[in-house]
Amino acid sequence: MKKLIIFIISLITVNLAKAGDDNSLHFGLKITPSLAWLRTDTKGLESNGSKFGFSYGLITEFRFSDHYSFATGIDVAYRGGNLRSTSESTDAVGTKTVIVADSKTTLQYIEIPLTLKLKTSEIGYLTYYLQAGVSPGFNIRARADNKTNTQTTFSNNTTTNVNTEETGVDIQKDINAVNLSMIIGGGVEYTLSGSTVLLVGIQFNNGLFDVLDASSAKANSNYLGLSIGILF
């Protein structure tokens, strides 16, 4: 990871030097609708489905040859997912309590993708590309909709159920401020005119850091998205 970051910083330095000389600096806009989910291996905690997410932002490309470029920018990304926790206890008189808590979490980050982009030669109006790198992110908002079911079974086998629900709960204090993800993707560029191209691609964003600020639970944020953008 350290070697990759050093390599990316070196590319930035080289391309900034070249950008003013040969017009290798290009800008654009993109939006990425996605399916987002939280991955966990904590006992008693499980992923309970995905949610719709998306990101949008600016693209900056430093092209240092016809087939290679350094792609960065700044994104506003909405991540998250659904988690379910289950706990069970029995007291001294034989009363059993099972608590099932569902949480639908929405996490918002400012992210700075740092990627290397490899492109084919233009075939007709199309150029195919692969993209890989990392994306540090900074949490700016975190909300959750929570549902809890508490089932109590008494020693005489009678059972009670109590359901509670909360929406829009601010959980930012329970989320780590910094995240880091690995980016892998690919797609196609369609030349509109001159240097203006339309971008369409698939991107997988794999969270490397634990997003939960808790010693008893861990979860990583992932998403799979369809990137659509335009580069000038």
C-alpha positions in Angstrom: 0.0 0.0 0.0 2.8 2.4 0.9 4.6 1.7 -2.4 1.3 2.3 -4.4 0.8 5.7 -2.6 4.4 6.7 -3.3 4.0 5.7 -7.0 0.8 7.8 -7.3 2.4 10.9 -5.7 5.3 10.5 -8.1 2.8 10.5 -11.0 1.1 13.6 -9.8 4.5 15.5 -9.6 5.5 14.4 -13.1 2.2 15.2 -14.7 1.8 18.6 -13.0 5.1 19.5 -14.6 3.9 18.3 -18.0 0.4 19.8 -17.9 1.5 23.3 -18.7 3.7 22.2 -21.6 1.6 19.8 -23.7 -2.1 20.4 -22.7 -2.2 17.0 -20.9 -4.5 18.2 -18.2 -8.2 17.5 -18.7 -11.3 18.1 -16.6 -14.8 16.6 -16.4 -17.9 15.7 -14.4 -19.3 12.3 -13.4 -22.1 10.6 -11.5 -22.1 7.0 -10.3 -25.4 5.4 -9.2 -24.5 2.3 -7.2 -25.5 -0.6 -4.9 -23.8 -0.2 -1.5 -23.4 -2.6 1.3 -21.6 -3.1 4.6 -19.4 -6.2 5.0 -18.7 -7.6 8.5 -17.3 -10.7 10.2 -18.2 -9.7 13.7 -20.0 -12.4 15.7 -23.7 -11.5 16.2 -23.6 -8.9 13.4 -24.4 -9.6 9.8 -24.9 -7.8 6.5 -28.6 -7.6 5.9 -28.8 -6.4 2.3 -27.7 -3.6 0.1 -29.1 -0.1 -0.5 -29.1 2.4 -3.3 -26.1 4.8 -3.2 -24.5 7.2 -5.6 -21.6 9.6 -5.9 -20.9 12.6 -8.0 -18.0 14.9 -8.6 -15.2 16.3 -10.7 -12.7 14.4 -12.8 -9.1 15.5 -13.4 -6.9 13.5 -15.8 -3.1 14.0 -16.3 -2.4 12.2 -19.6 1.3 11.3 -19.9 0.9 9.1 -23.0 -1.8 8.0 -25.4 -2.4 4.9 -23.3 -1.7 6.0 -19.7 -3.1 8.7 -17.5 -3.4 9.6 -13.8 -7.0 10.2 -12.9 -8.1 12.0 -9.7 -10.7 14.5 -8.7 -13.1 15.0 -5.8 -16.3 13.1 -5.1 -19.3 13.4 -2.8 -20.2 9.7 -2.1 -23.2 8.2 -0.4 -22.5 4.8 0.9 -23.9 2.5 3.6 -25.9 -0.6 3.9 -28.1 -2.7 6.2 -26.8 -4.5 9.3 -28.6 -6.9 11.7 -27.4 -7.7 15.2 -28.8 -10.5 17.3 -28.2 -11.1 21.0 -29.6 -13.7 23.4 -29.6 -14.0 27.1 -31.3 -16.1 29.9 -31.6 -14.9 33.5 -31.5 -16.9 36.7 -35.2 -17.8 36.7 -35.2 -19.1 33.1 -36.5 -16.0 31.3 -35.0 -15.9 27.8 -34.6 -12.6 25.9 -33.7 -12.4 22.2 -33.0 -8.9 20.7 -32.9 -8.4 17.0 -31.8 -5.0 15.8 -31.9 -3.9 12.2 -30.1 -0.7 11.0 -30.3 0.9 7.6 -27.3 3.1 7.4 -26.4 6.0 5.1 -22.9 7.3 5.1 -21.7 10.4 3.3 -18.1 11.0 2.4 -15.8 13.5 0.6 -13.5 11.2 -1.4 -10.3 11.8 -3.5 -9.8 9.0 -5.9 -6.1 8.4 -6.9 -6.0 6.0 -9.8 -4.0 4.8 -12.8 -5.9 4.6 -16.0 -4.8 2.3 -18.9 -6.4 2.9 -22.3 -6.4 1.1 -25.7 -5.9 2.9 -29.0 -9.1 4.4 -30.4 -11.2 1.9 -32.3 -13.7 3.9 -34.4 -14.9 6.5 -31.9 -14.4 4.1 -28.9 -11.5 3.7 -26.5 -11.6 1.0 -23.8 -9.9 1.5 -20.4 -9.0 -0.2 -17.1 -8.6 1.8 -13.9 -7.2 0.9 -10.5 -6.1 2.8 -7.4 -7.2 3.9 -4.0 -9.6 6.5 -2.6 -9.2 8.2 0.8 -12.5 9.5 2.2 -13.6 11.8 5.0 -17.0 11.2 6.7 -19.2 14.3 6.8 -22.6 12.8 7.6 -24.0 9.5 9.0 -27.7 8.6 9.6 -29.5 5.4 10.5 -33.0 4.1 10.5 -33.3 1.5 13.4 -35.8 -1.2 14.2 -35.6 -3.4 17.2 -37.6 -6.5 18.2 -37.3 -7.7 21.7 -38.8 -11.2 22.3 -39.1 -12.4 25.9 -40.0 -16.0 26.7 -40.9 -16.7 30.3 -40.4 -19.9 32.3 -44.1 -20.7 31.8 -43.5 -20.6 28.0 -45.5 -17.4 27.5 -43.9 -14.9 25.0 -44.1 -11.2 24.5 -42.8 -9.1 21.6 -41.9 -5.4 21.8 -41.0 -3.4 18.7 -39.4 0.0 18.6 -38.4 2.2 15.6 -36.3 5.3 15.1 -35.7 7.1 11.8 -32.9 9.6 10.8 -30.8 9.0 13.9 -27.5 10.9 13.8 -24.7 8.3 14.3 -21.7 10.3 13.1 -20.0 9.9 16.5 -20.1 6.1 15.9 -18.4 6.3 12.5 -14.7 6.6 11.9 -13.8 10.0 10.4 -11.4 8.6 7.8 -11.9 5.7 5.3 -9.8 4.2 2.6 -11.0 2.1 -0.4 -9.5 0.2 -3.3 -10.9 1.1 -6.7 -11.1 -1.4 -9.6 -13.0 -0.6 -12.8 -13.2 -0.4 -16.5 -15.3 1.0 -19.3 -15.4 2.8 -22.6 -14.8 6.4 -23.8 -16.8 7.7 -26.8 -15.4 10.6 -28.7 -18.0 13.3 -29.1 -15.8 15.9 -30.8 -12.2 16.9 -30.5 -11.0 16.1 -27.0 -14.5 15.8 -25.5 -15.4 12.3 -24.6 -18.3 10.5 -22.9 -17.3 8.0 -20.2 -19.3 4.9 -19.2 -17.9 2.3 -16.9 -18.3 -0.1 -14.1 -16.5 0.6 -10.8 -16.0 -1.6 -7.7 -15.1 0.2 -4.6 -13.8 -2.1 -1.8 -13.5 -0.6 1.7 -10.2 -1.3 3.4 -10.8 0.5 6.7 -13.3 -0.3 9.4 -16.1 2.4 9.2 -17.4 1.7 12.7 -15.9 3.5 15.7 -16.5 0.6 18.1 -14.3 -2.0 19.8 -17.0 -4.6 19.7 -18.0 -4.4 16.0 -16.3 -3.9 12.6 -17.7 -3.3 9.1 -16.3 -2.3 5.8 -18.1 -0.2 3.2 -18.3 -1.5 -0.4 -20.2 -0.5 -3.5 -20.6 -1.5 -7.2 -21.5 1.4 -9.4 -22.1 2.5 -13.0 -20.0 5.6 -13.7 -21.3 8.1 -16.4 -19.3 11.2 -17.1 -18.0 13.7 -19.6 -14.3 14.8 -20.0 -13.2 17.9 -21.9 
